[in-house]
Each structure stands twice: as structure tokens, then as C-alpha cells.
Amino acid sequence: MQIRMLFTSLALTALCFPTLAFALDKPKGEVILTISAAHLDHPNIDETAQFDLPMLEALTSRTGEMETPWTEGKVKFSGPLLRAVLEAAGAHGTTMKIIALNDYSAEVPVEDAAKLDTIPRNQFTCLRVLPR
């Protein structure tokens, strides 16, 4: 009887709090993506959320083919959804600044990550969520 009550209690907890978050593990391999923000719910190294490739591969992802100005013909892209990465880090804000390895940067509305199935490619080294 106690086991059934415990199971029922756990099931009700899961239904009432479906978005309970757990700590983000520390990367075991080379860090390929770092998120910094004024406030992160799930920092794993100092005040940042850092990801290695296996951590990113474990997130909700997608694959798509598209043409770009920088490639010839259609190119296949796959990877985690940007919104899944931001959720894993617990990043909040209205604007994010994306910085590439070559220091190219762009500010993007965070709502775009929620609305669009955006894939951050592993060339990005830092995502900074800016409060507004």
C-alpha cells in the first residue's frame, strides 16, 4: 500500500510540476557552446552554461536541408533546437547575442528561438542572453 501511495504521489508531482528542472551536468569533453546571461537557472561552470557535443546531441533536435548564400546547392544541417539549448541552460531575456568563432556577432530576439526551429551550428562559441 505504501508503494502505491508513493507512486501515486510521484505521478501527481510530475503532473503538477511538469517543468521541474534538474542541474545541468558539467561537460566531460571539449566545450563547444557557452551561454552566459544576467541570470541562468542552470549554470554548470561558474556563472555560465557550457555544453560539449554529447550534451547538445542529447537535446531535442532537427534536421533540415536548405540553400545558403555561403554554400552551393542544398546543404543538410542538423543539431539541437536553439530553444532546447536555452531551456537546458535556463536562460531568460528578450535578446540574445550570438558570437561565432571568428568574432562575428548578431543580436537576435529570444522569441525567435521559441517560434522558429533554429539550429545553432557548432561554430558558435557563445550565446549571451541580454536582459531588456
N, C-alpha and C positions, 0 to 999 in steps of 0.2 A: 504494500500500500504506500509506503514512504517513497519508493522508487517511482511509482506512478505519479504521485503528487509532485515530486521533484521534476520529473519530465514535463508535467503539465505546467509547472511554474516556469521552467526554462522556455517552453514553447510560447507561453504568454509573454514572457520578457522579450523574446525575439520578435513577436508580432507587434508589441507596443513600442519597441525601440529598434526598428529595422536598420537604422543607420548608425548603430553603436560602432565606434571606431576603435581600432587597436593601434598600438605603436607601430611605426614604420621601422622595419628591420634595417640594420646598417648594411651597406653594400659589402659583399665579400670580394668582388672583383673590381676592375678599374671603373671609376666613376665617370659616366658619360653624360650625365644630366644633373644639374644642380638647380634647385629652386630656393630663392630667398624672398622673404616678404616681411612686412612690418609685424605680421603675426601668422605663424604657421601652427596648425593644430597638431601636426605630427612631425616635428623636426627629428632627424636621426643623427645628425652630426652638428654640434654646436647649435646655431640658430637656423640651419638650412636643412632641406630635404634633399638628400643625394641618392642617385639611382645608378646601379650598374645594369648591364644588359639583361641578366636573368630577372631582375626586379621589374624592368619595363616589359619584358616578354610575358610576365605573369598577369599584367593588367588587361582589361578589355581592349581589344584591338580591331583593326580592319585592314583590308587590302583593297587597293584601287588602282586603276590604270588611268593615266592622264598625260596630256601633252603639256610641256612647259617651254618657256622661251629659251631655256638653257640646255635642252636635250633635243635629239632628233627622234621623231616618231613618239609613239606612246611608251611611257615608262611605268613599270609596276612599282608602287610604293606600298609598304606595309609597316605596321607598328602600332603602338598603343594610342588610343584616343587621347588627345590633349586633356579633355575633361577628366578622364580616368587618372591621369598623372596629377592634375591639380587636386582632385579629390583625395588621392593617396597621400599627398603632402598636407592636405588640409589648408590649402592656400585660399585666401579671401582677398577681394579687392574688386576694382572696376576696370583697371587697365593692367596689362602685363607688358613688360619689356622683354623681348626675346633677343638674346645676344648669341651670335654664331661664333664659331672658332676663329673666323677672320675678323672679328670685332664688328661685323655688320650688325646693326640692331634696328628693331622696329617696335613701336608701341601698338598693341592690339587690344581691343575691348575683351574683357574676360567673358562677356556674354557670347562672343563668337565661339568660344570653346564649348559652351553649353548647347548652342544651336547647330553648329556645324560639326561634321565628323572629321575634325582636323587631326592630322598625324604629325607630331613633331619628329623630324628625322634626327638620327643620332649625331648629326653635325652640330646640333645646338648644344652649347655647354652650359647655358644659364637661362633660367626663366625667372624674372623678377616681377612679382605682383605689386603694383603700386596702389596705395590707397588714394581715394579721391574724396 
